[in-house]
Amino acid sequence: MAKIFITGSADGLGQMAARQLIKEGHEVVLHARSMARGIQAMKALPGAKDVLIGDLSDIEETKALAEKANALGIFDAVIHNAGVYQTGSMLLLHVNTLAPYALTGLMAKPKRLIYLSSGMHLSGHPQWTDSPSYSDTKLHVLMLVKALARKWPEVYANAVDPGWVPTKMGGAGAPDDLEQGYRTQVWLAVSDDPGAIVSGQYFHHGKPARFNPAADDPGMQDKLLTGCARLTGVSL
């Protein structure tokens, strides 16, 4: 049995991943941005161990969330699922880039780290900016994964493109397979399959996928880490 924390698990792919992991007998801790959503999440997933509350758009709340998570002990895996899409650049930066960075830096190191990226990262720009697009932030996620694979060899850190799936974020008309949208992060979190025991990879539907080659640039990765450290006060 693995102990797993999933951000943004009050609904959507995060909730689906949590439901599957609970079904498989794992200990799952949920996350929601508000108490009301947290209560709803626990009702939807009665087998969950606990729910932690923290608004990832707020750096101080994100830091407090890391403290709450650490108080529960070391997790075997953390799935950084939370994300926002059609919103302003400040919210995109805080939720999609700074929150997973800060939680990674402040939480006790798990054995496995899984981050949700997107196929839209292919059009993202690797240069650091305080006002990124959605595509930029999803490239940031992959760059963070690549940096972690380089700096933390004892941890398996990987990114996932869940596909364009019919969630609240993706919209009802999204063409991709909803089940495939959460299966890869579940697999990476708990599987002993040799294909899952890797680091610095980008997956789509259980297989390594084509990614933006700019993510492999160590200089760009370090500039990302520097920018994140400046805005959060957290260093890796």
C-alpha positions in Angstrom: 0.0 0.0 0.0 1.3 3.4 -1.0 0.6 6.7 0.7 -0.2 9.4 -1.9 -1.1 13.1 -1.9 -3.0 14.6 -4.9 -3.4 18.3 -5.4 -6.6 19.5 -7.0 -8.4 16.3 -6.2 -11.8 17.8 -5.3 -13.0 17.1 -8.9 -11.8 16.3 -12.4 -8.8 14.1 -13.1 -7.4 14.5 -9.6 -10.6 13.0 -8.1 -10.6 10.2 -10.7 -7.0 9.3 -10.0 -7.8 9.4 -6.2 -10.8 7.1 -6.7 -8.8 4.6 -8.6 -5.9 4.6 -6.1 -8.4 4.2 -3.2 -10.0 1.3 -5.1 -6.6 -0.4 -5.4 -6.2 -0.1 -1.6 -3.8 2.8 -1.3 -3.9 5.5 1.3 -4.9 8.8 -0.4 -4.9 12.3 1.0 -6.9 14.8 -1.0 -6.5 18.5 -1.5 -9.0 21.3 -2.1 -8.7 25.0 -2.3 -11.5 25.7 0.2 -13.1 24.0 3.2 -16.5 23.7 1.3 -14.8 21.9 -1.6 -12.9 19.7 0.8 -16.1 18.6 2.4 -17.5 17.8 -1.0 -14.4 15.9 -1.9 -14.5 13.7 1.2 -18.2 12.9 0.5 -17.4 12.0 -3.1 -14.5 9.8 -2.0 -15.4 8.3 1.4 -12.4 6.0 1.3 -9.9 8.9 1.3 -7.7 9.2 4.4 -7.9 13.0 4.8 -8.2 16.3 2.9 -5.9 19.2 3.2 -7.1 22.8 2.4 -5.0 25.4 0.7 -5.5 28.0 -2.1 -2.6 27.5 -4.5 -3.1 30.9 -6.0 -1.7 32.3 -2.7 2.0 31.6 -1.9 1.6 31.7 1.9 -1.4 29.3 1.7 0.7 27.0 -0.5 3.5 27.1 2.1 1.0 26.3 4.9 -0.3 23.4 2.8 3.2 22.0 2.6 3.4 22.1 6.4 0.1 20.3 6.8 1.3 17.6 4.4 4.5 17.2 6.3 2.6 16.8 9.5 1.1 13.6 8.0 4.6 12.1 7.4 6.4 11.3 4.2 4.4 10.3 1.2 5.4 7.6 -1.3 4.1 9.7 -4.2 2.8 13.2 -4.8 0.7 13.9 -7.9 0.7 17.6 -8.7 -2.6 17.6 -10.5 -4.0 21.1 -9.7 -4.1 23.6 -12.5 -6.0 26.5 -14.1 -6.5 27.2 -17.8 -8.5 30.2 -19.1 -7.5 32.9 -16.7 -5.0 35.7 -16.2 -1.2 35.3 -16.3 -0.8 35.9 -12.6 -3.1 33.1 -11.6 -1.5 30.8 -14.2 1.9 31.6 -12.8 0.9 31.0 -9.2 -1.2 27.8 -9.6 0.5 26.1 -12.5 4.2 27.0 -11.9 4.9 28.4 -8.4 2.6 26.1 -6.4 4.1 22.8 -7.6 7.6 24.3 -7.3 7.0 25.5 -3.7 5.4 22.3 -2.6 8.2 20.3 -4.1 10.8 22.4 -2.3 9.0 22.4 1.1 7.5 18.9 1.4 9.5 15.9 2.6 10.8 14.2 -0.6 8.6 11.3 -1.7 10.0 8.5 -3.8 7.8 9.6 -6.8 6.7 12.9 -8.1 4.2 13.2 -10.9 3.3 16.6 -12.5 0.5 17.3 -15.0 1.7 19.1 -18.1 -0.2 19.4 -21.4 0.3 18.9 -25.1 0.0 22.7 -25.3 3.5 22.9 -23.7 4.8 22.3 -27.2 4.1 26.0 -28.1 5.4 27.3 -24.8 8.5 29.5 -24.4 11.3 28.4 -22.1 12.5 31.9 -21.3 11.4 32.9 -17.7 8.7 35.4 -17.5 6.5 36.7 -14.6 3.5 36.8 -17.0 3.3 33.5 -18.8 0.7 31.9 -21.0 -0.9 28.6 -20.2 1.5 26.9 -22.6 4.5 28.5 -20.9 3.4 27.2 -17.5 3.0 23.7 -18.8 6.5 23.9 -20.3 7.6 25.2 -16.9 6.2 22.0 -15.3 8.2 19.8 -17.7 11.4 21.9 -17.2 10.9 21.4 -13.4 10.7 17.7 -13.9 13.9 17.6 -16.0 15.7 19.7 -13.4 14.6 17.4 -10.6 15.7 14.4 -12.6 19.2 16.1 -12.8 19.4 17.3 -9.2 17.5 14.6 -7.3 18.6 11.3 -8.7 17.0 9.4 -5.7 13.5 10.6 -6.8 11.4 9.5 -9.8 10.0 12.8 -11.2 7.9 12.7 -14.4 5.4 14.7 -16.3 2.1 13.6 -17.8 0.0 15.0 -20.7 -3.5 13.7 -19.8 -4.8 14.6 -23.2 -7.7 16.8 -24.1 -10.4 15.1 -22.0 -14.0 16.0 -21.2 -13.5 17.5 -17.7 -14.7 20.9 -16.4 -11.4 22.3 -17.7 -11.4 20.4 -21.0 -15.1 21.0 -21.8 -17.8 18.5 -22.7 -16.7 18.2 -26.3 -13.1 17.2 -25.6 -12.2 14.2 -27.8 -9.8 12.3 -25.7 -10.5 9.2 -23.5 -11.4 10.3 -20.0 -10.1 7.1 -18.4 -6.8 7.4 -20.2 -6.6 10.9 -18.8 -5.9 9.7 -15.2 -4.5 6.2 -15.7 -0.9 7.3 -16.5 -0.5 9.3 -13.2 -1.9 6.4 -11.2 0.5 4.0 -12.9 3.5 6.3 -12.3 2.5 6.7 -8.7 2.4 3.1 -7.7 3.5 0.7 -10.5 6.6 -1.5 -10.2 6.6 -1.8 -14.0 10.1 -0.9 -15.3 8.5 1.6 -17.6 7.3 3.6 -14.6 10.6 3.4 -12.6 12.2 6.3 -14.6 12.8 10.0 -14.2 12.7 13.1 -16.3 10.2 11.6 -18.8 7.1 13.0 -20.4 4.2 10.6 -20.8 0.9 10.5 -22.8 -1.5 7.6 -22.2 1.2 5.4 -20.6 3.9 5.9 -23.2 6.8 8.4 -23.6 5.7 11.1 -25.9 7.2 13.9 -28.0 8.0 17.0 -26.0 9.4 20.5 -26.5 13.2 20.0 -26.7 13.8 23.3 -25.0 12.9 21.6 -21.7 16.2 19.7 -21.8 18.3 22.9 -21.6 19.9 22.9 -18.1 20.5 26.7 -18.4 16.9 27.4 -19.0 15.9 25.0 -16.2 18.1 26.8 -13.8 16.7 30.2 -14.8 13.2 28.8 -14.1 14.3 27.6 -10.7 15.9 31.0 -9.9 12.7 32.8 -11.0 10.5 30.5 -8.8 12.9 30.9 -5.9 12.7 34.7 -6.2 8.9 34.8 -6.1 8.3 32.1 -3.5 11.3 32.4 -1.2 11.7 28.6 -1.5 14.8 26.9 -2.9 15.2 23.3 -4.0 
